[in-house]
Amino acid sequence: MTDLARIERTMSRVRAALSEMTSTDLPHRQQVSWEEFLLSWRTAINQISDLLRRSGYPHLASENQQARMADPLLDYTWEARNVEEHSSEGSSDPALRMIVSTATFGGAPLVLNGVNIRVGRNVQVLKFRDLAVKRRGQIITLAAPESGPGSLAAHAFAHLELYRTLMLQTLRP
């Protein structure tokens, strides 16, 4: 299989995960699709960067890395993959967590005998958390995005498509 065919196969996986994530209302399916998206998205970026380096364009791979790190949403997505992939159970403390919504009053949870009060049925929602990452020997915190997984994945996918297009134009004979 050629490098370009391998990249296109991975891009298909990225598209499929994004499509599943944005077409379902089930939080569990969204979370599984998010994890599949992260793995495929990161693999595609690594494949493109590797091909550019081997083809004599390492500066393009470096520029992509700098652009990714300068964009807080892309940086969060990149690091979220590490959290998803390297936690002890795959999702023991994922960047995207399923939580049960609770009743609030004035923005504060209603508590009875130390337990949050749940109203109606227990509604599960997905929420990102802040990520602590190590950079140059120091721990920094990447703030959790306010958007949902579909919006964040769409932003990351748009970046990947631009990077793929740049690669294709650069390597075009």
N, C-alpha and C positions, 0 to 999 in steps of 0.2 A: 504494500500500500504506500502511495506517495505521501509526502508531508502534507500537501494541500488536501488530499483526500481524507487524511486523518483529521485535519483541522475542520473540514466540512462535516465529518461524522460527529465530532464533538460539538460543533455549532448546532447541529440538529438536536442533540441532547439538551443544549441550553434552551433552544426554542421550545422544545416539548415541555421542559420543566416550567418555563415561564408561562406557557399556555395553560398548563394544568393549574398553576398557582392562581392565575387571574380568572379562571373559569369556574372555580368551585367556591362555595360558601362554607365548606366544612373546615374548621380550623386545623384538624388533624391532617387533612390532605394538603392544606396550604403549607403546614410546617414540613411535611415530608417533601413536597415540591421545592420548598425553599432550600432544604438541605441538598437535594439533587441539583438545583440550580447552582448553588455555591460551588460544588465540586466540579461540575462541568464548565462553569464560567471561568474558574481559576485555571483549569486544565487548558482551556482554549487560549487564554492569555499566555500561559507558559509555552504552549506549542508555537504560537505566533512569534513570541520573543526569541525562542530557541532557533526557529527557522531564519529570522532576520539576522541574528548573530552569526549563524553558520554561513549565511549568504553575503556577509560583508557589510551589514548595516547595524552594527551594535548600538550606534548612537540613537537609532529609532526605538530600539528596545528600552534604552535608558530614558529617553524622552517620555515614553509611555509610562514608565515607572514613576517618574517625577510628576507627570500629570495626574496619575492615579493617587499618589500620596498627597497632592495639593487639593484634591477634591474630597472633602470630609465624608461624603456618602460613599464614594468609591473606596476610600481608605477603610471605612467601617465594613463594607462588604468583603474586602480582601481579608481583613482580620477576623471577621465572623466565620469565614471558612476554616480558619485555624482552630477556633473555639469548637466548631461543630465536629471537625475531623479528629481533634486531639483530646477531647474529653473522654473520660474513662468508659462511658457507655454510648458514645456517639452524640448523645444529646442530654447528658446528665445536667449540664448547666449551659444550655445553648444561648446564643445571642438572641434568638427569637424564642420566647417562652409562651406556653399556653397558661393563662391564668383564669381564675374564676372571678367574674366581676362581682363587686359587693355594693351594697347600698351606701350612699354618701349623703351628707347634709352639710352644705356650705363648703364642699370640697374635701371634708374629712370623712373617713369611713365611720359608719355607725357601728358601735361596739357594745355588746351585751355580755357581761361576765368574761371579758377578755377575748371574745370571739367575734369576728366580723359578721354582721347580719347580712344574709343573702336574701334578696327579694325575688319572689316567683321562682322560676326554675334557675338552676345554676348555669349562667351563660358563660361559655368559654370564649375568650378572646386571645389574640396573639399580641404580644408586646415585646419590643426590643429592650435590651438592658445596656447600660454602659459597659464598655469593654476596657479592661486594664491590659495594656500591651507593653512589651519591653522594647525600647528603642535606644540604641547606643548606650546600653547598660542602665538605662533609667526606665522606670515604670511611668507611662502616661495613660491618661484615660480618654477614650474616644466616646463622645456622647452618643447616646442612643438616638437614632432618627425618630422623628415624630410620625413619619409616614409609615404605612403598612408594608408588608413584604412585597406585594405586587408592584407598588410604586418604586420601591428601592431597587427591586430586580429589573424593572423596566429602565431605570436610569443606568444601572450597571450594564445592561444589555446594549443600550445605545452607545455607550463608550466602547464596548467590545466590537460592535459593528463598524464603528469608525476606525478602530485599530486594524480590523480585518481588511477593510477597504484600502487603508494606507499600505498594508502589506501587499495586497494584490496589485495595486498600482506600482509599487516599488519593484516588485519581482516580475512584472509583466515584461515579456521579451520584446 
